[in-house]
Amino acid sequence: MSTDPSLSHADVEPHSGGISARLNWLRAGVMGANDGIVSTAGLVVGVAAATTDESTILTAGFAGLAAGAVSMALGEYVSVSTQRDTERALLHKERRELEEMPDAELEELTALLEGKGMSRATARSAAKEMTKRDALAAHAEVELGIDPEALSNPWAAAFSSAISFTVGALVPLLVIVLPPASLRIPVTFVSVLVALALTGSVSAWLGGARRGRAMSRVVIGGALAMIVTYAVGMAFGTVTA
């Protein structure tokens, strides 16, 4: 890996499947936190527009946090479980093909390596060596892009999603109750936009994208969400002294 300090994160590509997987989990965590910030901020701002009662605002906020964290965890668990089942099915099929037609599978691996730029002779030699060492692992990596020893973990995904959502949701929950009632909404609005700008920046850095565009998307989206819920709270709520 290059150690040139002038290279950005986007310039240094992860050549290891493990590194790529970790970056994907980090991006998922950042997006989970972003969802927690936006959904909870919209909820507490909407309730704060309808009432100044702190306990009501906190009750609504914590209820939204709990529901959102559970929903995110369940969604990730189901999604990643489906992905894991697919990976297992593909590996089972590949294992059967290696047992039933090893010569055809060797030829297939050779062709795949040729497609990556190797000469026929080099690809054939490499395919034989990889097959001798671990045929299933070789085909899983080159043909399927799967590491048989590191399949997707639905429990880890669910836990990570729930934690990241909770951490994000705590930002508007804490900010909404700290300032005086008259300043709750503007302080929360500004604080949430700053937090969203930070998550957008981190997400762009991890994905090697332009920070300005990523930050503007999440900030504008979060601002719109709070404006809409604030308008709903003002329209249907009764502000108390």
C-alpha positions in Angstrom: 0.0 0.0 0.0 1.3 3.5 -0.9 2.4 5.7 2.0 2.3 8.9 0.0 0.7 11.5 2.3 -0.6 13.4 -0.8 -3.0 10.5 -1.7 -6.6 10.9 -0.5 -8.6 8.0 1.0 -10.3 7.6 -2.4 -6.9 7.2 -4.1 -5.9 4.3 -1.8 -8.1 1.5 -2.9 -8.7 -1.4 -0.5 -7.3 -4.5 -2.2 -8.3 -6.8 0.7 -11.8 -8.2 1.0 -11.5 -7.8 4.7 -10.7 -4.1 4.4 -13.5 -3.6 1.9 -16.0 -5.3 4.3 -14.9 -3.1 7.2 -15.4 0.0 5.1 -18.9 -1.2 4.2 -19.7 -1.7 7.9 -18.4 1.8 8.7 -20.5 3.3 6.0 -23.5 1.4 7.2 -22.8 2.7 10.8 -22.5 6.3 9.6 -25.8 6.0 7.6 -27.5 4.4 10.6 -26.4 7.3 12.8 -27.6 9.7 10.1 -31.1 8.0 10.1 -31.2 8.3 13.9 -30.4 12.0 13.8 -32.9 12.9 11.1 -35.9 10.8 12.3 -35.5 11.7 16.0 -34.8 15.3 15.2 -38.0 15.5 13.1 -40.0 13.9 15.8 -38.8 16.0 18.7 -39.0 19.3 16.7 -42.5 18.5 15.7 -43.6 17.7 19.3 -41.7 20.8 20.6 -43.6 22.9 18.1 -46.9 21.6 19.7 -46.0 21.8 23.4 -43.3 23.1 25.7 -43.8 20.2 28.2 -40.3 18.6 28.5 -41.6 15.2 29.6 -43.9 15.0 26.6 -41.0 15.9 24.2 -38.7 13.3 25.9 -41.3 10.6 25.9 -41.9 11.0 22.2 -38.2 11.2 21.5 -37.3 8.1 23.4 -40.2 6.2 22.0 -39.0 7.2 18.5 -35.5 6.1 19.4 -36.6 2.7 20.6 -38.9 2.1 17.6 -36.3 3.3 15.1 -33.5 1.2 16.6 -35.6 -2.0 16.7 -36.8 -1.3 13.1 -33.3 -0.7 11.8 -32.0 -3.8 13.6 -34.8 -6.0 12.2 -34.3 -4.6 8.7 -30.6 -5.3 8.8 -31.0 -8.7 10.2 -33.5 -9.8 7.5 -31.5 -8.2 4.7 -28.1 -9.7 5.8 -29.7 -13.1 6.6 -31.0 -13.2 3.0 -27.5 -12.2 1.7 -25.9 -14.9 3.8 -28.4 -17.6 2.6 -27.6 -16.6 -1.0 -23.8 -16.8 -0.3 -24.2 -20.3 1.3 -26.3 -21.5 -1.7 -23.7 -20.3 -4.1 -20.9 -22.0 -2.2 -22.9 -25.2 -2.0 -23.5 -25.1 -5.8 -19.8 -24.4 -6.4 -18.7 -27.2 -4.1 -21.0 -29.7 -6.0 -19.6 -28.6 -9.3 -16.0 -29.0 -8.2 -16.8 -32.5 -7.1 -18.8 -33.5 -10.3 -16.8 -31.7 -13.0 -13.3 -30.6 -11.7 -11.8 -30.3 -15.2 -14.5 -27.9 -16.4 -14.2 -25.9 -13.2 -10.4 -25.7 -13.7 -10.9 -24.4 -17.2 -13.5 -21.9 -15.9 -11.0 -20.6 -13.3 -8.3 -20.4 -16.0 -10.6 -18.3 -18.2 -11.5 -16.0 -15.3 -7.9 -15.3 -14.6 -7.2 -14.7 -18.3 -10.0 -12.2 -18.1 -8.1 -10.4 -15.4 -5.1 -9.9 -17.8 -3.0 -13.0 -17.3 -1.6 -14.9 -20.3 -3.1 -18.3 -21.0 -0.1 -20.1 -19.7 0.2 -18.0 -16.5 -3.5 -18.3 -15.9 -3.5 -22.1 -16.3 -0.5 -22.4 -13.9 -2.1 -20.1 -11.4 -5.5 -21.9 -11.6 -3.8 -25.2 -11.0 -1.9 -23.9 -8.0 -5.0 -22.2 -6.5 -7.1 -25.3 -7.0 -4.5 -27.5 -5.4 -4.3 -25.2 -2.3 -8.1 -24.7 -1.9 -10.3 -25.1 -4.9 -13.5 -23.8 -3.2 -11.8 -20.7 -1.8 -10.3 -20.0 -5.2 -13.5 -20.2 -7.1 -15.4 -18.4 -4.4 -13.1 -15.4 -4.5 -12.4 -15.2 -8.2 -15.8 -16.3 -9.6 -18.2 -15.2 -6.8 -16.4 -12.5 -4.9 -17.1 -14.4 -1.6 -14.8 -15.3 1.2 -16.1 -18.7 2.6 -14.5 -17.9 6.0 -16.1 -14.5 6.3 -19.7 -14.7 5.3 -22.1 -11.9 6.2 -23.1 -11.9 9.8 -26.8 -10.8 10.3 -26.4 -10.5 14.1 -23.4 -8.2 13.8 -25.3 -6.1 11.2 -28.4 -5.8 13.4 -26.4 -4.9 16.5 -24.3 -2.3 14.6 -27.4 -0.7 13.0 -29.2 -0.5 16.3 -26.2 1.1 18.1 -25.4 3.6 15.4 -29.1 4.6 15.1 -29.2 5.1 18.9 -26.0 7.2 19.0 -27.4 9.4 16.3 -30.8 9.8 17.9 -29.2 10.9 21.2 -27.9 14.1 19.5 -31.4 15.8 19.1 -32.7 14.2 22.3 -30.0 15.8 24.4 -30.0 19.1 22.5 -33.8 19.6 22.7 -33.9 19.7 26.5 -30.7 21.7 27.3 -31.6 25.2 26.2 -34.6 27.3 27.5 -38.0 26.5 26.0 -37.9 29.5 23.7 -34.6 28.4 22.2 -35.2 24.7 21.9 -36.2 24.5 18.3 -33.5 26.9 16.8 -30.7 25.4 18.9 -31.8 21.9 17.9 -32.2 22.8 14.3 -28.6 24.2 14.1 -27.1 21.4 16.2 -28.7 18.7 14.0 -27.5 20.3 10.8 -24.0 20.4 12.1 -24.2 16.7 13.1 -25.6 15.8 9.7 -22.8 17.7 8.0 -20.3 15.7 10.0 -21.9 12.4 9.2 -22.1 13.4 5.5 -18.5 14.3 5.5 -17.4 11.0 7.1 -19.6 9.0 4.7 -18.1 10.8 1.7 -14.6 10.2 3.0 -15.3 6.5 3.5 -16.8 6.2 0.1 -14.2 8.3 -1.7 -16.9 10.8 -2.9 -17.0 14.5 -2.9 -17.7 15.8 0.6 -19.5 19.0 -0.5 -22.2 17.1 -2.4 -22.7 14.4 0.3 -22.9 17.0 3.0 -25.4 19.1 1.2 -27.7 16.2 0.5 -28.0 15.1 4.1 -28.1 18.7 5.5 -30.9 19.7 3.1 -32.8 16.5 3.7 -32.6 16.9 7.5 -33.6 20.5 7.3 -36.6 19.7 5.2 -37.6 16.9 7.6 -37.5 19.3 10.6 -39.4 22.0 8.7 -42.2 19.6 7.7 -42.6 18.2 11.2 -42.4 21.7 12.8 -45.2 22.8 10.5 -47.2 19.8 11.4 -46.7 20.4 15.1 -47.7 24.1 14.8 -50.8 23.2 12.7 -52.1 20.5 15.0 -50.7 21.3 18.4 -51.4 23.8 21.1 -48.5 25.6 22.6 -48.6 25.9 26.4 -47.0 28.4 28.5 
